[in-house]
Amino acid sequence: MAQIRFRSASHLALSITLLVGITGFLNNSTSSAATAKPFVVKSICGATGKSPCKVGQIGPGGGTIFFVDYHQLYSSFDYLEAAPDVWAGVLGVDPTSEWCSNTDTKIELGLNAWSSRAIGLGLSNTKTMLANCSSGAANLIATYNSSAYAKKRDWFLPSIGEIILMSNNLQGLAGLLASDYWSSSGSSEVGGWVQSFDHSYQGEATKGTLYHVRPVRRF
């Protein structure tokens, strides 16, 4: 067995402190993992509303499930669902809209930060947009939430992280167009993030540009 030599008592004390700290970290990590809430499948999907929810399945809102949080990474939801392709009243036609009527100032610092792009931020991003935009993509979804077409009333504009998941997992499904879609993640005073469902890339665009909109919800 190899021997570790300490040049002084101070080196020995420092090494013992580091060892205790690492041991405590490992113990805490193991404890957290052991007590984490296990994922439980919800059987509220499908045409009958009694099937297990999984990617590609019809969701409770009549749309399509595109993400399942099997590893319990997010505490506020287990599933993400894209709205049905008839959400705007016309089958297979996602309407186009500007991002926001406020096109030359920052809506809020958070919408221009890295954090606004994360999975799980679409709902709060949309609320910020509604508080600062008299028209635009978020307002279009708010109108849908109060319409007779909406089976659920909690739809929002996905963050760029969320819409990337939709693009990756629903290729050829849910009536999504091979075109560009707005996310709720802002990029600057004058721009927002856009997802291409045709080429699967992300880019920035000026807020006044017309791109497609597809609401999502979480549960």
FIZA-813396 format. One record per residue (C-alpha): x, y, z negated. Coordinates in steps of 0.2 Angstrom, whole numbers. Each point is the difference from the previous one (the first is absolute). Layout:
<nodes>
+-------+-------+-------+
:    px :    py :    pz :
+-------+-------+-------+
:     X :     Y :     Z :
...
+-------+-------+-------+
</nodes>
This chain:
<nodes>
+-------+-------+-------+
:    px :    py :    pz :
+-------+-------+-------+
:     0 :     0 :     0 :
:     7 :    17 :     5 :
:     4 :    12 :   -15 :
:    -5 :    18 :     0 :
:    13 :    11 :    -8 :
:    -4 :    16 :    -9 :
:    14 :    14 :    -1 :
:    -8 :     8 :   -15 :
:   -14 :    -1 :   -13 :
:    -9 :    14 :     9 :
:     0 :   -11 :    16 :
:    -7 :   -14 :   -10 :
:   -14 :    11 :    -7 :
:    -4 :     7 :    16 :
:    -1 :   -18 :     8 :
:   -11 :    -6 :   -14 :
:   -12 :    15 :     2 :
:    -1 :    -3 :    19 :
:    -4 :   -18 :    -3 :
:   -14 :     3 :   -12 :
:    -7 :    13 :    12 :
:     0 :   -12 :    14 :
:    -8 :   -14 :   -11 :
:   -13 :    11 :    -6 :
:    -4 :     6 :    18 :
:    -2 :   -19 :     6 :
:   -11 :    -4 :   -15 :
:   -11 :    15 :     4 :
:    -1 :    -5 :    18 :
:    -4 :   -18 :    -4 :
:   -14 :     6 :   -12 :
:    -8 :    12 :    12 :
:     0 :   -14 :    14 :
:    -7 :   -12 :   -12 :
:   -14 :    11 :    -6 :
:    -5 :     7 :    18 :
:   -18 :    -2 :     5 :
:    -1 :   -14 :    12 :
:    -8 :     3 :    17 :
:   -18 :    -6 :     1 :
:    -8 :    -2 :    17 :
:   -17 :     9 :     2 :
:   -13 :   -10 :     9 :
:   -11 :    15 :     6 :
:     5 :     0 :    18 :
:    -5 :    -7 :    17 :
:   -17 :     0 :     9 :
:    -9 :    -7 :   -16 :
:    10 :    11 :   -12 :
:     5 :   -16 :    -9 :
:    16 :    -5 :     8 :
:    18 :     3 :    -7 :
:     7 :    17 :     6 :
:    15 :    -2 :    11 :
:     8 :    10 :    14 :
:   -11 :     0 :    16 :
:   -16 :    -4 :   -10 :
:   -15 :    11 :     0 :
:     1 :    10 :   -16 :
:   -14 :     6 :   -12 :
:    -1 :    17 :    10 :
:    -4 :    -9 :    16 :
:    18 :     3 :     7 :
:    16 :   -11 :     0 :
:    12 :    -4 :   -14 :
:    18 :     5 :     5 :
:     9 :    -2 :   -16 :
:    -1 :   -12 :   -16 :
:    11 :     4 :   -15 :
:     5 :   -18 :    -4 :
:    15 :     6 :   -10 :
:   -10 :    13 :   -11 :
:    11 :    15 :     5 :
:   -15 :    12 :    -1 :
:   -10 :     2 :   -16 :
:   -15 :     9 :     8 :
:    -5 :   -12 :    13 :
:     3 :   -17 :     7 :
:    -6 :     2 :    18 :
:     0 :    13 :    14 :
:   -14 :     0 :    13 :
:    -1 :     9 :    17 :
:   -18 :     7 :     4 :
:   -10 :    -9 :    13 :
:     3 :     6 :    18 :
:   -18 :     7 :     0 :
:     4 :    12 :   -14 :
:    -3 :    15 :    10 :
:   -16 :    -6 :     8 :
:     7 :    -6 :    17 :
:     7 :   -18 :     1 :
:    19 :    -1 :     3 :
:     2 :    19 :     1 :
:    11 :     7 :   -14 :
:    -3 :    19 :     2 :
:    14 :    13 :     1 :
:     3 :    14 :   -11 :
:    13 :    13 :    -5 :
:     9 :    -4 :   -17 :
:    -6 :    16 :    -9 :
:    -7 :    17 :     4 :
:    13 :     7 :   -11 :
:    14 :    -1 :    13 :
:    14 :    12 :    -6 :
:     2 :    -2 :   -19 :
:     4 :   -13 :   -12 :
:   -16 :    -8 :    -7 :
:    10 :    -7 :   -15 :
:    18 :    -4 :    -3 :
:    -4 :   -18 :    -3 :
:    -7 :    -2 :    17 :
:    16 :     5 :     8 :
:    11 :   -11 :   -12 :
:     6 :   -18 :     2 :
:   -12 :    -6 :   -13 :
:   -15 :     5 :    10 :
:     4 :   -14 :    13 :
:    -1 :   -14 :   -12 :
:   -12 :   -14 :     0 :
:   -14 :     4 :   -13 :
:     1 :    19 :     3 :
:   -13 :     2 :    14 :
:   -14 :     3 :   -11 :
:     8 :    14 :   -10 :
:     7 :     7 :    16 :
:   -18 :     1 :     7 :
:    -7 :     9 :   -15 :
:    14 :    13 :     2 :
:    -4 :     2 :    18 :
:   -19 :     2 :    -3 :
:     4 :    13 :   -13 :
:    10 :    11 :    12 :
:    -7 :    -4 :    18 :
:   -17 :     6 :     6 :
:     1 :   -12 :    14 :
:    11 :   -14 :     6 :
:     3 :   -19 :    -2 :
:    -4 :    -1 :   -18 :
:   -16 :    10 :     2 :
:    -5 :   -12 :    14 :
:     1 :   -14 :   -12 :
:    -9 :     9 :   -14 :
:   -14 :     2 :    12 :
:     0 :   -19 :     3 :
:     0 :    -3 :   -18 :
:   -17 :     9 :    -2 :
:    -8 :    -7 :    16 :
:   -11 :   -14 :     3 :
:    13 :   -10 :     9 :
:    11 :    -2 :   -15 :
:    -3 :   -16 :   -10 :
:    12 :     6 :   -13 :
:     3 :    18 :    -5 :
:    19 :     0 :    -5 :
:     9 :     1 :    17 :
:    15 :    11 :     2 :
:    14 :     4 :    12 :
:    15 :   -12 :    -2 :
:    17 :     6 :    -5 :
:    14 :    -4 :    13 :
:     5 :   -15 :   -11 :
:   -18 :    -7 :     0 :
:    -2 :     3 :    19 :
:    16 :    -9 :     4 :
:    -7 :   -15 :    -9 :
:   -16 :     1 :    11 :
:    10 :     1 :    16 :
:    11 :   -14 :    -5 :
:   -14 :   -12 :    -6 :
:   -14 :     4 :    11 :
:     8 :    -1 :    17 :
:   -15 :    -4 :    12 :
:   -13 :     0 :   -14 :
:   -13 :    12 :    -7 :
:    -2 :     9 :    16 :
:    15 :    11 :    -2 :
:     6 :    10 :    15 :
:    17 :    -1 :     8 :
:     2 :    18 :    -4 :
:     6 :    12 :   -13 :
:    -9 :     2 :   -17 :
:     2 :    13 :   -14 :
:     5 :    -4 :   -17 :
:    -3 :    11 :   -16 :
:    19 :     3 :    -3 :
:     5 :    17 :     5 :
:    18 :     3 :     7 :
:     2 :    19 :    -1 :
:   -10 :    17 :     0 :
:    -6 :    -4 :    17 :
:     1 :   -18 :     3 :
:    -6 :   -17 :    -6 :
:     5 :   -19 :     2 :
:    -7 :   -10 :    14 :
:     0 :   -19 :     3 :
:     0 :    -7 :    18 :
:    -9 :   -16 :     1 :
:     6 :    -3 :    18 :
:    19 :     1 :    -4 :
:    -1 :    -2 :   -19 :
:    11 :    15 :    -3 :
:    -3 :    15 :   -12 :
:     2 :    19 :     5 :
:    -4 :    17 :    -5 :
:   -12 :    11 :     9 :
:    -8 :    17 :    -2 :
:   -15 :     1 :   -11 :
:   -11 :     7 :    14 :
:     3 :   -15 :    12 :
:   -15 :   -12 :     3 :
:     4 :   -18 :    -5 :
:   -11 :   -14 :    -4 :
:    -7 :    -3 :   -18 :
:    -4 :   -17 :    -9 :
:    -5 :     1 :   -18 :
:     5 :   -13 :   -13 :
:    -5 :    -5 :   -17 :
:     7 :    -9 :   -15 :
:    -7 :   -12 :   -13 :
+-------+-------+-------+
</nodes>
